[in-house]
């Protein structure tokens, strides 16, 4: 696929002007999309469970949250922002029965559509706007006058204007200010899952833990190991974020750069890459999706056990103590 990027002039918000958008869920992405669209002059109806913290939060922001059916009534675009693992149930029980011909169903991640846990009828559009950042960043950048880059995909164009609707949505949340890149549900879903598992979350956390444990087992103070293997990760990632690997290497000492260039490949080896390919295969085949859906339906026993194990590990215990010393980082403890 040739790279296509849409900016504000390519994504006229007029496609949604005078129309209603229903946002299902007022969580991380939901609150950002609701607020940004409203601030862009679009009518927004929020659906959220009464009595929940998100319901109260929506009220605090001036919305009148209600049930899914009420929010969807007369909406041109229905944006689904509830967590992946809950979407199929919410869709089958509440969204699907209330879909009308010609409506556009929008998602922020392709998981349920791509792996067919949700199969919409043929007379509705199915699109995606996936911001490349968490909801709080989508909101804060919009407020500053900027935006977070987004991905756009059209899975089904029943009305002939699905892309125009999706781009107007992306523009309305600020994405067109930074650029909206065209993709497919398949590409977005599979690369997103792979990146989370192999680099951003799974790979990074495992690397940090292994480095910390290696130093502690060799007799070094856990606090020193924490600074070297956890705390300073942000310093390096920020440099990469600003200017890629080259700028990071330009910014660090020659000693650090030489160690990077000569030792990194001894940690991430061909064997590691082979395992990455195996994980990619589990993603593309749907094996991971099936495993995750079954884990959720089974009560998250494995998920909770693994979380609790890491939550109480020495790295986390040391980190909670040290972060109290650093008032400037605004420590967040879960």
BAPAKOL-578496 format. One record per residue (C-alpha): residue number from 1; residue in one letter; x, z, y. Coordinates in Angstrom, 3 decimals. Example, Ala and Ser with C-alpha at 12.3 -4.5 7.8 and 13.67 -1.06 7.14 Angstrom:
<balum seq="1" type="A" u="12.300" w="7.800" v="-4.500"/>
<balum seq="2" type="S" u="13.670" w="7.140" v="-1.060"/>
This chain:
<balum seq="1" type="X" u="0.000" w="0.000" v="0.000"/>
<balum seq="2" type="X" u="1.359" w="-1.001" v="3.416"/>
<balum seq="3" type="X" u="1.643" w="1.914" v="5.829"/>
<balum seq="4" type="X" u="-1.317" w="2.035" v="8.219"/>
<balum seq="5" type="X" u="-1.503" w="4.673" v="10.947"/>
<balum seq="6" type="X" u="-4.527" w="5.130" v="13.212"/>
<balum seq="7" type="X" u="-4.348" w="6.697" v="16.666"/>
<balum seq="8" type="X" u="-7.061" w="7.594" v="19.165"/>
<balum seq="9" type="X" u="-7.714" w="4.015" v="20.257"/>
<balum seq="10" type="X" u="-8.065" w="2.979" v="16.601"/>
<balum seq="11" type="X" u="-10.433" w="5.828" v="15.725"/>
<balum seq="12" type="X" u="-13.267" w="5.873" v="18.286"/>
<balum seq="13" type="X" u="-15.165" w="9.134" v="18.153"/>
<balum seq="14" type="X" u="-18.292" w="7.265" v="19.273"/>
<balum seq="15" type="X" u="-19.105" w="6.682" v="15.584"/>
<balum seq="16" type="X" u="-20.213" w="10.334" v="15.491"/>
<balum seq="17" type="X" u="-21.505" w="10.756" v="19.030"/>
<balum seq="18" type="X" u="-25.151" w="11.749" v="19.103"/>
<balum seq="19" type="X" u="-25.019" w="12.537" v="15.386"/>
<balum seq="20" type="X" u="-24.915" w="15.785" v="13.454"/>
<balum seq="21" type="X" u="-22.054" w="16.968" v="11.252"/>
<balum seq="22" type="X" u="-22.647" w="19.646" v="8.613"/>
<balum seq="23" type="X" u="-19.595" w="21.742" v="7.687"/>
<balum seq="24" type="X" u="-19.997" w="23.524" v="4.349"/>
<balum seq="25" type="X" u="-17.877" w="26.675" v="4.512"/>
<balum seq="26" type="X" u="-16.280" w="28.451" v="7.484"/>
<balum seq="27" type="X" u="-12.949" w="29.366" v="5.946"/>
<balum seq="28" type="X" u="-9.456" w="28.108" v="6.825"/>
<balum seq="29" type="X" u="-10.246" w="24.415" v="7.250"/>
<balum seq="30" type="X" u="-13.971" w="24.904" v="7.866"/>
<balum seq="31" type="X" u="-13.577" w="26.972" v="10.999"/>
<balum seq="32" type="X" u="-11.033" w="24.547" v="12.465"/>
<balum seq="33" type="X" u="-13.130" w="21.448" v="11.793"/>
<balum seq="34" type="X" u="-16.285" w="23.104" v="13.126"/>
<balum seq="35" type="X" u="-14.681" w="24.303" v="16.361"/>
<balum seq="36" type="X" u="-12.670" w="21.161" v="17.030"/>
<balum seq="37" type="X" u="-15.611" w="18.832" v="16.404"/>
<balum seq="38" type="X" u="-17.855" w="20.939" v="18.622"/>
<balum seq="39" type="X" u="-15.240" w="20.952" v="21.362"/>
<balum seq="40" type="X" u="-15.057" w="17.160" v="21.000"/>
<balum seq="41" type="X" u="-18.752" w="16.889" v="21.825"/>
<balum seq="42" type="X" u="-20.155" w="16.583" v="18.313"/>
<balum seq="43" type="X" u="-23.181" w="18.571" v="17.108"/>
<balum seq="44" type="X" u="-22.052" w="20.845" v="14.269"/>
<balum seq="45" type="X" u="-24.155" w="22.829" v="11.799"/>
<balum seq="46" type="X" u="-22.336" w="25.407" v="9.664"/>
<balum seq="47" type="X" u="-23.362" w="26.471" v="6.160"/>
<balum seq="48" type="X" u="-22.032" w="29.825" v="4.964"/>
<balum seq="49" type="X" u="-23.155" w="32.665" v="2.711"/>
<balum seq="50" type="X" u="-25.039" w="35.290" v="4.666"/>
<balum seq="51" type="X" u="-23.317" w="38.659" v="4.852"/>
<balum seq="52" type="X" u="-19.814" w="37.340" v="4.224"/>
<balum seq="53" type="X" u="-16.930" w="37.773" v="6.640"/>
<balum seq="54" type="X" u="-16.912" w="34.027" v="7.267"/>
<balum seq="55" type="X" u="-20.639" w="34.143" v="8.084"/>
<balum seq="56" type="X" u="-19.991" w="36.846" v="10.675"/>
<balum seq="57" type="X" u="-16.997" w="34.934" v="12.021"/>
<balum seq="58" type="X" u="-19.098" w="31.792" v="12.482"/>
<balum seq="59" type="X" u="-21.615" w="33.833" v="14.456"/>
<balum seq="60" type="X" u="-18.848" w="35.264" v="16.622"/>
<balum seq="61" type="X" u="-17.808" w="31.714" v="17.477"/>
<balum seq="62" type="X" u="-21.337" w="30.890" v="18.590"/>
<balum seq="63" type="X" u="-22.645" w="29.086" v="15.519"/>
<balum seq="64" type="X" u="-25.906" w="29.879" v="13.747"/>
<balum seq="65" type="X" u="-24.795" w="29.584" v="10.124"/>
<balum seq="66" type="X" u="-27.461" w="28.921" v="7.546"/>
<balum seq="67" type="X" u="-27.904" w="27.603" v="4.031"/>
<balum seq="68" type="X" u="-26.547" w="24.278" v="2.806"/>
<balum seq="69" type="X" u="-29.910" w="22.497" v="2.766"/>
<balum seq="70" type="X" u="-30.632" w="23.391" v="6.383"/>
<balum seq="71" type="X" u="-27.166" w="22.413" v="7.561"/>
<balum seq="72" type="X" u="-27.334" w="19.059" v="5.755"/>
<balum seq="73" type="X" u="-30.770" w="18.075" v="7.025"/>
<balum seq="74" type="X" u="-30.331" w="15.060" v="9.293"/>
<balum seq="75" type="X" u="-26.519" w="15.183" v="9.160"/>
<balum seq="76" type="X" u="-24.636" w="11.901" v="9.274"/>
<balum seq="77" type="X" u="-21.502" w="13.539" v="7.856"/>
<balum seq="78" type="X" u="-21.297" w="16.438" v="5.408"/>
<balum seq="79" type="X" u="-17.820" w="18.014" v="5.349"/>
<balum seq="80" type="X" u="-17.072" w="20.113" v="2.257"/>
<balum seq="81" type="X" u="-14.421" w="22.761" v="2.940"/>
<balum seq="82" type="X" u="-15.119" w="25.387" v="0.251"/>
<balum seq="83" type="X" u="-12.207" w="26.037" v="-2.176"/>
<balum seq="84" type="X" u="-11.501" w="23.385" v="-4.823"/>
<balum seq="85" type="X" u="-12.466" w="25.639" v="-7.720"/>
<balum seq="86" type="X" u="-15.906" w="26.356" v="-6.225"/>
<balum seq="87" type="X" u="-16.812" w="22.879" v="-5.049"/>
<balum seq="88" type="X" u="-18.315" w="21.478" v="-8.249"/>
<balum seq="89" type="X" u="-20.764" w="24.378" v="-8.573"/>
<balum seq="90" type="X" u="-21.724" w="24.295" v="-4.890"/>
<balum seq="91" type="X" u="-22.153" w="20.529" v="-5.099"/>
<balum seq="92" type="X" u="-24.315" w="20.528" v="-8.233"/>
<balum seq="93" type="X" u="-26.540" w="23.378" v="-7.077"/>
<balum seq="94" type="X" u="-26.800" w="22.839" v="-3.326"/>
<balum seq="95" type="X" u="-25.149" w="19.720" v="-1.911"/>
<balum seq="96" type="X" u="-26.071" w="17.057" v="-4.454"/>
<balum seq="97" type="X" u="-29.829" w="17.798" v="-4.523"/>
<balum seq="98" type="X" u="-29.971" w="17.518" v="-0.727"/>
<balum seq="99" type="X" u="-27.931" w="14.334" v="-0.213"/>
<balum seq="100" type="X" u="-29.815" w="11.468" v="1.389"/>
<balum seq="101" type="X" u="-29.157" w="7.743" v="1.217"/>
<balum seq="102" type="X" u="-26.655" w="6.658" v="3.845"/>
<balum seq="103" type="X" u="-25.082" w="10.053" v="4.448"/>
<balum seq="104" type="X" u="-21.313" w="10.413" v="4.372"/>
<balum seq="105" type="X" u="-19.763" w="13.053" v="2.143"/>
<balum seq="106" type="X" u="-16.365" w="14.197" v="3.359"/>
<balum seq="107" type="X" u="-13.609" w="16.231" v="1.714"/>
<balum seq="108" type="X" u="-10.302" w="17.670" v="2.947"/>
<balum seq="109" type="X" u="-8.626" w="17.272" v="-0.454"/>
<balum seq="110" type="X" u="-9.366" w="14.813" v="-3.228"/>
<balum seq="111" type="X" u="-9.238" w="17.145" v="-6.256"/>
<balum seq="112" type="X" u="-12.893" w="17.160" v="-7.327"/>
<balum seq="113" type="X" u="-13.635" w="13.522" v="-6.555"/>
<balum seq="114" type="X" u="-10.461" w="12.129" v="-8.102"/>
<balum seq="115" type="X" u="-10.793" w="14.135" v="-11.309"/>
<balum seq="116" type="X" u="-14.571" w="13.507" v="-11.378"/>
<balum seq="117" type="X" u="-15.743" w="17.112" v="-11.293"/>
<balum seq="118" type="X" u="-18.004" w="15.783" v="-8.533"/>
<balum seq="119" type="X" u="-19.601" w="12.347" v="-8.961"/>
<balum seq="120" type="X" u="-21.735" w="11.455" v="-5.918"/>
<balum seq="121" type="X" u="-24.555" w="8.883" v="-6.112"/>
<balum seq="122" type="X" u="-23.860" w="5.278" v="-5.208"/>
<balum seq="123" type="X" u="-25.901" w="5.271" v="-2.002"/>
<balum seq="124" type="X" u="-23.672" w="7.672" v="-0.014"/>
<balum seq="125" type="X" u="-20.221" w="7.225" v="1.511"/>
<balum seq="126" type="X" u="-17.353" w="9.318" v="0.144"/>
<balum seq="127" type="X" u="-14.408" w="9.806" v="2.512"/>
<balum seq="128" type="X" u="-11.552" w="12.189" v="3.138"/>
<balum seq="129" type="X" u="-9.695" w="13.570" v="6.136"/>
<balum seq="130" type="X" u="-6.834" w="15.757" v="4.918"/>
<balum seq="131" type="X" u="-4.902" w="17.531" v="7.697"/>
<balum seq="132" type="X" u="-1.247" w="18.063" v="6.808"/>
<balum seq="133" type="X" u="-1.357" w="21.691" v="7.831"/>
<balum seq="134" type="X" u="-3.466" w="24.844" v="7.394"/>
<balum seq="135" type="X" u="-6.674" w="25.385" v="9.341"/>
<balum seq="136" type="X" u="-5.195" w="27.774" v="11.902"/>
<balum seq="137" type="X" u="-2.638" w="25.090" v="12.845"/>
<balum seq="138" type="X" u="-5.346" w="22.402" v="13.048"/>
<balum seq="139" type="X" u="-7.158" w="24.631" v="15.534"/>
<balum seq="140" type="X" u="-4.181" w="25.870" v="17.571"/>
<balum seq="141" type="X" u="-2.667" w="22.404" v="18.008"/>
<balum seq="142" type="X" u="-6.032" w="21.022" v="19.097"/>
<balum seq="143" type="X" u="-6.411" w="23.771" v="21.689"/>
<balum seq="144" type="X" u="-2.940" w="22.949" v="23.038"/>
<balum seq="145" type="X" u="-4.022" w="19.334" v="23.500"/>
<balum seq="146" type="X" u="-2.221" w="18.026" v="20.432"/>
<balum seq="147" type="X" u="-3.146" w="17.576" v="16.821"/>
<balum seq="148" type="X" u="-1.983" w="17.813" v="13.213"/>
<balum seq="149" type="X" u="-1.316" w="14.509" v="11.394"/>
<balum seq="150" type="X" u="-4.029" w="13.680" v="8.865"/>
<balum seq="151" type="X" u="-4.566" w="11.440" v="5.873"/>
<balum seq="152" type="X" u="-7.693" w="9.283" v="5.596"/>
<balum seq="153" type="X" u="-9.187" w="7.792" v="2.453"/>
<balum seq="154" type="X" u="-12.403" w="6.011" v="1.573"/>
<balum seq="155" type="X" u="-13.502" w="6.377" v="-2.041"/>
<balum seq="156" type="X" u="-16.920" w="4.783" v="-1.588"/>
<balum seq="157" type="X" u="-18.302" w="2.695" v="1.287"/>
<balum seq="158" type="X" u="-22.041" w="2.459" v="0.737"/>
<balum seq="159" type="X" u="-22.995" w="1.693" v="4.337"/>
<balum seq="160" type="X" u="-20.128" w="-0.473" v="5.570"/>
<balum seq="161" type="X" u="-18.995" w="2.027" v="8.186"/>
<balum seq="162" type="X" u="-17.424" w="4.750" v="6.016"/>
<balum seq="163" type="X" u="-13.935" w="4.264" v="7.458"/>
<balum seq="164" type="X" u="-15.235" w="4.349" v="11.034"/>
<balum seq="165" type="X" u="-17.044" w="7.612" v="10.302"/>
<balum seq="166" type="X" u="-13.969" w="9.151" v="8.682"/>
<balum seq="167" type="X" u="-11.716" w="8.123" v="11.561"/>
<balum seq="168" type="X" u="-14.163" w="9.541" v="14.113"/>
<balum seq="169" type="X" u="-14.065" w="12.811" v="12.173"/>
<balum seq="170" type="X" u="-10.261" w="12.738" v="12.148"/>
<balum seq="171" type="X" u="-10.229" w="12.011" v="15.875"/>
<balum seq="172" type="X" u="-12.710" w="14.814" v="16.520"/>
<balum seq="173" type="X" u="-10.436" w="17.424" v="14.957"/>
<balum seq="174" type="X" u="-7.376" w="16.141" v="16.846"/>
<balum seq="175" type="X" u="-5.713" w="14.228" v="14.038"/>
<balum seq="176" type="X" u="-5.688" w="10.880" v="15.860"/>
<balum seq="177" type="X" u="-3.593" w="12.427" v="18.636"/>
<balum seq="178" type="X" u="-0.746" w="12.758" v="16.127"/>
<balum seq="179" type="X" u="-1.658" w="9.910" v="13.772"/>
<balum seq="180" type="X" u="-3.948" w="9.400" v="10.780"/>
<balum seq="181" type="X" u="-2.280" w="7.732" v="7.802"/>
<balum seq="182" type="X" u="-4.349" w="5.667" v="5.377"/>
<balum seq="183" type="X" u="-4.117" w="6.627" v="1.720"/>
<balum seq="184" type="X" u="-6.297" w="6.859" v="-1.392"/>
<balum seq="185" type="X" u="-7.947" w="9.784" v="-3.128"/>
<balum seq="186" type="X" u="-5.556" w="9.274" v="-6.060"/>
<balum seq="187" type="X" u="-2.410" w="9.276" v="-3.940"/>
<balum seq="188" type="X" u="-3.407" w="12.257" v="-1.789"/>
<balum seq="189" type="X" u="-4.528" w="14.384" v="-4.733"/>
<balum seq="190" type="X" u="-1.613" w="13.734" v="-7.031"/>
<balum seq="191" type="X" u="1.131" w="14.021" v="-4.402"/>
<balum seq="192" type="X" u="-0.435" w="17.162" v="-2.948"/>
<balum seq="193" type="X" u="-0.607" w="18.941" v="-6.305"/>
<balum seq="194" type="X" u="2.888" w="17.805" v="-7.267"/>
<balum seq="195" type="X" u="4.377" w="18.954" v="-3.946"/>
<balum seq="196" type="X" u="2.744" w="22.374" v="-4.187"/>
<balum seq="197" type="X" u="3.880" w="22.976" v="-7.749"/>
<balum seq="198" type="X" u="7.382" w="21.526" v="-7.706"/>
<balum seq="199" type="X" u="8.680" w="22.129" v="-4.164"/>
<balum seq="200" type="X" u="6.532" w="23.904" v="-1.588"/>
<balum seq="201" type="X" u="5.210" w="26.792" v="-3.642"/>
<balum seq="202" type="X" u="6.218" w="26.852" v="-7.307"/>
<balum seq="203" type="X" u="9.732" w="25.479" v="-6.902"/>
<balum seq="204" type="X" u="10.582" w="27.407" v="-3.747"/>
<balum seq="205" type="X" u="9.275" w="30.794" v="-4.868"/>
<balum seq="206" type="X" u="11.018" w="30.508" v="-8.227"/>
<balum seq="207" type="X" u="14.298" w="29.538" v="-6.555"/>
<balum seq="208" type="X" u="14.077" w="32.484" v="-4.150"/>
<balum seq="209" type="X" u="13.306" w="34.954" v="-6.938"/>
<balum seq="210" type="X" u="16.096" w="33.640" v="-9.167"/>
<balum seq="211" type="X" u="18.667" w="33.847" v="-6.358"/>
<balum seq="212" type="X" u="17.593" w="37.369" v="-5.402"/>
<balum seq="213" type="X" u="17.672" w="38.585" v="-9.007"/>
<balum seq="214" type="X" u="21.110" w="37.032" v="-9.609"/>
<balum seq="215" type="X" u="22.642" w="38.932" v="-6.693"/>
<balum seq="216" type="X" u="20.941" w="42.242" v="-7.547"/>
<balum seq="217" type="X" u="21.927" w="41.988" v="-11.211"/>
<balum seq="218" type="X" u="25.527" w="41.423" v="-10.072"/>
<balum seq="219" type="X" u="25.444" w="44.751" v="-8.204"/>
<balum seq="220" type="X" u="24.718" w="43.678" v="-4.619"/>
<balum seq="221" type="X" u="22.296" w="45.660" v="-2.465"/>
<balum seq="222" type="X" u="18.713" w="44.369" v="-2.806"/>
<balum seq="223" type="X" u="18.310" w="44.458" v="0.973"/>
<balum seq="224" type="X" u="21.283" w="42.148" v="1.496"/>
<balum seq="225" type="X" u="20.047" w="39.858" v="-1.292"/>
<balum seq="226" type="X" u="16.641" w="39.708" v="0.399"/>
<balum seq="227" type="X" u="18.124" w="38.556" v="3.703"/>
<balum seq="228" type="X" u="20.243" w="35.862" v="2.018"/>
<balum seq="229" type="X" u="17.660" w="34.494" v="-0.405"/>
<balum seq="230" type="X" u="14.322" w="35.076" v="1.334"/>
<balum seq="231" type="X" u="14.483" w="35.938" v="5.019"/>
<balum seq="232" type="X" u="16.865" w="33.167" v="6.048"/>
<balum seq="233" type="X" u="14.868" w="30.457" v="4.269"/>
<balum seq="234" type="X" u="12.775" w="30.113" v="7.421"/>
<balum seq="235" type="X" u="15.843" w="29.417" v="9.544"/>
<balum seq="236" type="X" u="16.857" w="26.520" v="7.308"/>
<balum seq="237" type="X" u="13.332" w="25.139" v="6.844"/>
<balum seq="238" type="X" u="12.733" w="25.193" v="10.608"/>
<balum seq="239" type="X" u="15.823" w="23.025" v="11.103"/>
<balum seq="240" type="X" u="14.638" w="20.602" v="8.412"/>
<balum seq="241" type="X" u="11.170" w="20.565" v="9.995"/>
<balum seq="242" type="X" u="12.675" w="19.601" v="13.342"/>
<balum seq="243" type="X" u="15.142" w="16.948" v="12.216"/>
<balum seq="244" type="X" u="15.333" w="16.502" v="8.471"/>
<balum seq="245" type="X" u="18.238" w="17.274" v="6.173"/>
<balum seq="246" type="X" u="20.769" w="15.697" v="8.525"/>
<balum seq="247" type="X" u="19.854" w="17.894" v="11.490"/>
<balum seq="248" type="X" u="19.905" w="20.998" v="9.300"/>
<balum seq="249" type="X" u="23.389" w="20.101" v="8.079"/>
<balum seq="250" type="X" u="24.522" w="19.340" v="11.616"/>
<balum seq="251" type="X" u="23.313" w="22.782" v="12.729"/>
<balum seq="252" type="X" u="24.860" w="24.973" v="10.034"/>
<balum seq="253" type="X" u="28.533" w="25.832" v="9.555"/>
<balum seq="254" type="X" u="30.906" w="23.408" v="7.850"/>
<balum seq="255" type="X" u="31.357" w="25.972" v="5.094"/>
<balum seq="256" type="X" u="27.624" w="26.125" v="4.470"/>
<balum seq="257" type="X" u="27.319" w="22.346" v="4.586"/>
<balum seq="258" type="X" u="30.152" w="21.850" v="2.085"/>
<balum seq="259" type="X" u="28.555" w="24.407" v="-0.244"/>
<balum seq="260" type="X" u="25.235" w="22.570" v="0.123"/>
<balum seq="261" type="X" u="26.691" w="19.148" v="-0.639"/>
<balum seq="262" type="X" u="28.839" w="20.260" v="-3.612"/>
<balum seq="263" type="X" u="26.701" w="22.954" v="-5.283"/>
<balum seq="264" type="X" u="23.068" w="21.999" v="-4.736"/>
<balum seq="265" type="X" u="23.077" w="19.411" v="-7.522"/>
<balum seq="266" type="X" u="24.323" w="22.061" v="-9.953"/>
<balum seq="267" type="X" u="21.102" w="24.021" v="-9.338"/>
<balum seq="268" type="X" u="18.650" w="21.130" v="-9.234"/>
<balum seq="269" type="X" u="19.945" w="19.125" v="-12.189"/>
<balum seq="270" type="X" u="18.765" w="16.078" v="-14.118"/>
<balum seq="271" type="X" u="17.091" w="18.541" v="-16.479"/>
<balum seq="272" type="X" u="15.192" w="19.974" v="-13.506"/>
<balum seq="273" type="X" u="14.115" w="16.495" v="-12.453"/>
<balum seq="274" type="X" u="12.970" w="15.755" v="-16.000"/>
<balum seq="275" type="X" u="10.740" w="18.833" v="-15.815"/>
<balum seq="276" type="X" u="9.429" w="17.612" v="-12.469"/>
<balum seq="277" type="X" u="8.440" w="14.326" v="-14.114"/>
<balum seq="278" type="X" u="6.697" w="16.288" v="-16.859"/>
<balum seq="279" type="X" u="4.739" w="18.268" v="-14.267"/>
<balum seq="280" type="X" u="3.825" w="15.036" v="-12.462"/>
<balum seq="281" type="X" u="2.492" w="13.747" v="-15.769"/>
<balum seq="282" type="X" u="0.336" w="16.856" v="-16.142"/>
<balum seq="283" type="X" u="-1.037" w="16.226" v="-12.659"/>
<balum seq="284" type="X" u="-1.780" w="12.511" v="-13.070"/>
<balum seq="285" type="X" u="-3.336" w="12.911" v="-16.519"/>
<balum seq="286" type="X" u="-5.752" w="15.566" v="-15.266"/>
<balum seq="287" type="X" u="-4.223" w="18.177" v="-17.594"/>
<balum seq="288" type="X" u="-3.437" w="20.566" v="-14.743"/>
<balum seq="289" type="X" u="-6.878" w="20.089" v="-13.165"/>
<balum seq="290" type="X" u="-8.565" w="20.864" v="-16.492"/>
<balum seq="291" type="X" u="-6.353" w="23.933" v="-16.996"/>
<balum seq="292" type="X" u="-7.134" w="25.253" v="-13.493"/>
<balum seq="293" type="X" u="-10.886" w="24.683" v="-13.787"/>
<balum seq="294" type="X" u="-10.955" w="26.445" v="-17.167"/>
<balum seq="295" type="X" u="-8.861" w="29.315" v="-15.776"/>
<balum seq="296" type="X" u="-11.342" w="29.779" v="-12.927"/>
<balum seq="297" type="X" u="-14.345" w="29.623" v="-15.250"/>
<balum seq="298" type="X" u="-12.659" w="32.136" v="-17.568"/>
<balum seq="299" type="X" u="-12.382" w="34.783" v="-14.865"/>
<balum seq="300" type="X" u="-8.836" w="34.099" v="-13.575"/>
<balum seq="301" type="X" u="-7.213" w="36.454" v="-16.102"/>
<balum seq="302" type="X" u="-3.879" w="34.613" v="-16.285"/>
<balum seq="303" type="X" u="-3.938" w="33.933" v="-12.545"/>
<balum seq="304" type="X" u="-4.469" w="37.598" v="-11.662"/>
<balum seq="305" type="X" u="-1.892" w="38.864" v="-14.155"/>
<balum seq="306" type="X" u="0.796" w="36.546" v="-12.781"/>
<balum seq="307" type="X" u="-0.113" w="37.400" v="-9.198"/>
<balum seq="308" type="X" u="0.013" w="41.145" v="-9.848"/>
<balum seq="309" type="X" u="3.393" w="40.827" v="-11.575"/>
<balum seq="310" type="X" u="4.958" w="39.097" v="-8.564"/>
<balum seq="311" type="X" u="3.139" w="41.275" v="-6.033"/>
<balum seq="312" type="X" u="4.894" w="44.327" v="-7.443"/>
<balum seq="313" type="X" u="8.331" w="42.841" v="-8.115"/>
<balum seq="314" type="X" u="11.493" w="44.206" v="-6.484"/>
<balum seq="315" type="X" u="11.820" w="41.261" v="-4.099"/>
<balum seq="316" type="X" u="8.378" w="41.995" v="-2.639"/>
<balum seq="317" type="X" u="8.961" w="45.755" v="-2.482"/>
<balum seq="318" type="X" u="12.218" w="45.292" v="-0.583"/>
<balum seq="319" type="X" u="10.636" w="42.710" v="1.698"/>
<balum seq="320" type="X" u="7.757" w="44.980" v="2.712"/>
<balum seq="321" type="X" u="10.273" w="47.627" v="3.766"/>
<balum seq="322" type="X" u="12.569" w="45.280" v="5.685"/>
<balum seq="323" type="X" u="9.799" w="43.398" v="7.482"/>
<balum seq="324" type="X" u="8.750" w="46.671" v="9.150"/>
<balum seq="325" type="X" u="12.146" w="46.656" v="10.886"/>
<balum seq="326" type="X" u="11.493" w="43.232" v="12.402"/>
<balum seq="327" type="X" u="8.607" w="43.672" v="14.827"/>
<balum seq="328" type="X" u="9.043" w="40.172" v="16.230"/>
<balum seq="329" type="X" u="7.882" w="38.445" v="13.037"/>
<balum seq="330" type="X" u="4.376" w="39.963" v="13.138"/>
<balum seq="331" type="X" u="4.514" w="41.005" v="9.479"/>
<balum seq="332" type="X" u="1.507" w="40.070" v="7.346"/>
<balum seq="333" type="X" u="1.091" w="42.042" v="4.147"/>
<balum seq="334" type="X" u="-1.392" w="40.965" v="1.463"/>
